[in-house]
């Protein structure tokens, strides 16, 4: 009998998700192999940078798992303590909050019921979308199903009891009311289940009067090319009418009013996004680089802080926010995945003022086996799979 290579990954994710459903449970980061005692001791009692890193990890996790809609990740805290036997312990939990549920959830039974409703709604859309002959048409079906079943609402005009849900995929898919964040997260939740790769994009939307408003939308990958999708705008904000103006469009369309900035929360960590196809909204020739940052011509703005065995990390400060550029053998993220089977990522970086990061905690990952078919997500790698520099 051949062992399932992804069993441990799924087991750990199931354990973590099971704890989150309680709203009050704690997750031991050391015992579960997410950080070592040596790494904790390296902070020498100053955990400010660990908290910053935790904020970035929190944002990234929720961006990857919009189906965990019942957790208010801003209320999820990391605590570090010295045990009576001289060991250092780190865990995720409630911190100073009573619980870390999103407003509107009081107990695990209520959460379990909501998860069932959410999964049923997602599965219903996915099964209908699969009847479409092409991936593009499947994404179009998902886009239309979400905007047909959702209305744009703010905190001051949503239905009673929905205020905590309008920023979640549950709010859009089940409750039928949502802000832009809920639209974008619902698109990703359904596309994940469908096996279509997509990401959330945080930024601002320029209005016709020149004003800029915080906004979230999606980038979707089809046949190796990335396209913009804004279900919120297509549903007609401010009681407008629906359209397909931002349904799988290229950079020339998205670049007019959508400005990504990559800052998901008050943690200040800035994410970078794939580059969109150019001149390809209707299937024309693509001149983009398929979302690879690599070592581009603007590297002069960045200070190189790490370079070893092909892994290069550069850093710059922009408006008080640290921005990192990571490449492997000169390749950006997607090329490193496709050509080398390598995931080049910073792992628990140790910040050193304006200089960025030390080598400790940087790593490249080589999965020992391919992703499960149709998964559409990066697996959560264990500590043993890290090559620590």
RAFEN-V823388 format. One record per backbone hydrogen bond with DSSP energy under -1.0 kcal/mol. CO is the residue of the C=O (numbers start at 0). NH is the residue of the N-H. E is the energy in kcal/mol with one decimal. If there is no record, write none. Layout:
co:CO nh:NH e:E
co:CO nh:NH e:E
//
This chain:
co:3 nh:6 e:-1.7
co:5 nh:9 e:-2.6
co:6 nh:10 e:-2.7
co:7 nh:11 e:-2.6
co:8 nh:12 e:-2.3
co:9 nh:13 e:-2.5
co:10 nh:14 e:-2.4
co:11 nh:15 e:-2.5
co:12 nh:16 e:-2.8
co:13 nh:17 e:-2.4
co:14 nh:18 e:-1.9
co:15 nh:19 e:-2.3
co:16 nh:20 e:-1.8
co:18 nh:21 e:-1.2
co:19 nh:22 e:-1.0
co:22 nh:99 e:-2.1
co:26 nh:91 e:-2.3
co:27 nh:31 e:-1.4
co:28 nh:33 e:-2.7
co:28 nh:34 e:-1.2
co:29 nh:32 e:-1.8
co:35 nh:39 e:-1.9
co:36 nh:40 e:-2.7
co:37 nh:41 e:-1.5
co:39 nh:42 e:-1.3
co:40 nh:43 e:-1.6
co:42 nh:45 e:-2.2
co:46 nh:50 e:-2.3
co:47 nh:51 e:-1.7
co:48 nh:52 e:-2.3
co:49 nh:53 e:-2.6
co:50 nh:54 e:-2.0
co:51 nh:55 e:-1.8
co:52 nh:56 e:-2.6
co:53 nh:57 e:-2.8
co:54 nh:58 e:-2.1
co:55 nh:59 e:-2.4
co:56 nh:60 e:-2.7
co:57 nh:61 e:-2.2
co:58 nh:62 e:-1.9
co:59 nh:63 e:-1.6
co:60 nh:64 e:-1.8
co:64 nh:67 e:-1.8
co:66 nh:68 e:-1.3
co:69 nh:101 e:-2.2
co:70 nh:72 e:-1.1
co:71 nh:74 e:-2.2
co:76 nh:92 e:-2.7
co:78 nh:90 e:-2.2
co:80 nh:88 e:-3.1
co:82 nh:85 e:-1.8
co:86 nh:82 e:-3.0
co:88 nh:80 e:-2.6
co:89 nh:28 e:-2.0
co:90 nh:78 e:-2.8
co:91 nh:26 e:-2.4
co:92 nh:76 e:-2.9
co:93 nh:96 e:-2.0
co:99 nh:71 e:-2.9
co:101 nh:104 e:-1.9
co:106 nh:110 e:-1.7
co:107 nh:111 e:-3.0
co:108 nh:112 e:-1.9
co:109 nh:113 e:-2.0
co:110 nh:114 e:-2.6
co:111 nh:115 e:-2.0
co:112 nh:116 e:-2.0
co:113 nh:117 e:-2.6
co:114 nh:118 e:-3.0
co:115 nh:119 e:-2.1
co:116 nh:120 e:-2.0
co:117 nh:121 e:-2.6
co:118 nh:122 e:-3.0
co:119 nh:123 e:-2.1
co:120 nh:124 e:-1.8
co:121 nh:125 e:-2.6
co:122 nh:126 e:-2.6
co:123 nh:127 e:-1.5
co:124 nh:128 e:-2.5
co:125 nh:129 e:-2.3
co:127 nh:130 e:-1.1
co:128 nh:131 e:-2.0
co:133 nh:137 e:-1.9
co:134 nh:138 e:-2.6
co:135 nh:139 e:-2.2
co:136 nh:140 e:-2.1
co:137 nh:141 e:-2.2
co:138 nh:142 e:-2.7
co:139 nh:143 e:-2.4
co:140 nh:144 e:-2.7
co:141 nh:145 e:-2.3
co:142 nh:146 e:-2.0
co:143 nh:147 e:-2.1
co:144 nh:148 e:-1.1
co:150 nh:177 e:-2.0
co:153 nh:156 e:-1.1
co:158 nh:161 e:-2.1
co:161 nh:164 e:-1.6
co:161 nh:165 e:-1.2
co:164 nh:167 e:-2.3
co:165 nh:178 e:-3.5
co:167 nh:171 e:-1.6
co:168 nh:172 e:-3.0
co:169 nh:173 e:-2.2
co:169 nh:174 e:-2.0
co:170 nh:176 e:-2.0
co:175 nh:150 e:-2.0
co:177 nh:152 e:-2.0
co:178 nh:182 e:-1.8
co:179 nh:183 e:-2.6
co:180 nh:184 e:-2.5
co:181 nh:185 e:-2.2
co:182 nh:186 e:-2.2
co:183 nh:187 e:-2.1
co:184 nh:188 e:-2.5
co:185 nh:189 e:-2.2
co:186 nh:190 e:-2.6
co:187 nh:191 e:-2.9
co:188 nh:192 e:-1.5
co:189 nh:193 e:-1.8
co:190 nh:194 e:-1.1
co:190 nh:195 e:-2.7
co:196 nh:220 e:-2.6
co:198 nh:218 e:-1.9
co:200 nh:216 e:-2.1
co:201 nh:260 e:-2.4
co:201 nh:261 e:-2.2
co:202 nh:214 e:-2.9
co:203 nh:258 e:-2.8
co:204 nh:212 e:-1.7
co:206 nh:209 e:-1.9
co:210 nh:206 e:-3.2
co:212 nh:204 e:-2.7
co:214 nh:202 e:-2.5
co:216 nh:200 e:-2.9
co:217 nh:228 e:-2.5
co:218 nh:198 e:-2.2
co:219 nh:226 e:-2.6
co:221 nh:224 e:-1.8
co:224 nh:221 e:-2.9
co:225 nh:276 e:-2.8
co:226 nh:219 e:-2.9
co:227 nh:248 e:-2.1
co:228 nh:217 e:-2.6
co:229 nh:233 e:-1.9
co:230 nh:234 e:-1.6
co:233 nh:242 e:-2.2
co:243 nh:246 e:-1.5
co:245 nh:229 e:-2.1
co:248 nh:227 e:-3.2
co:249 nh:253 e:-2.3
co:250 nh:254 e:-2.3
co:252 nh:255 e:-1.2
co:253 nh:257 e:-1.9
co:256 nh:205 e:-3.0
co:258 nh:203 e:-2.3
co:261 nh:270 e:-2.5
co:264 nh:267 e:-1.7
co:276 nh:250 e:-2.8
co:279 nh:282 e:-1.5
co:295 nh:298 e:-1.4
co:297 nh:300 e:-1.9
co:298 nh:301 e:-1.8
co:302 nh:314 e:-2.2
co:305 nh:312 e:-2.8
co:307 nh:310 e:-2.3
co:309 nh:328 e:-3.1
co:310 nh:307 e:-2.2
co:311 nh:326 e:-2.3
co:312 nh:304 e:-2.7
co:312 nh:305 e:-1.5
co:313 nh:324 e:-2.5
co:314 nh:302 e:-3.3
co:315 nh:322 e:-2.9
co:317 nh:320 e:-1.8
co:320 nh:317 e:-2.5
co:322 nh:315 e:-1.8
co:324 nh:313 e:-2.4
co:326 nh:311 e:-2.6
co:327 nh:330 e:-1.9
co:330 nh:327 e:-2.1
co:331 nh:335 e:-2.3
co:332 nh:336 e:-1.9
co:333 nh:337 e:-2.9
co:334 nh:338 e:-3.1
co:335 nh:339 e:-1.2
co:335 nh:341 e:-2.2
co:342 nh:364 e:-2.0
co:344 nh:362 e:-1.5
co:349 nh:357 e:-1.3
co:351 nh:354 e:-1.6
co:355 nh:351 e:-1.9
co:358 nh:361 e:-2.0
co:360 nh:346 e:-1.7
co:361 nh:388 e:-1.5
co:362 nh:344 e:-1.6
co:363 nh:386 e:-1.1
co:364 nh:342 e:-2.4
co:371 nh:374 e:-1.9
co:378 nh:380 e:-1.0
co:381 nh:384 e:-1.5
co:382 nh:385 e:-1.7
//
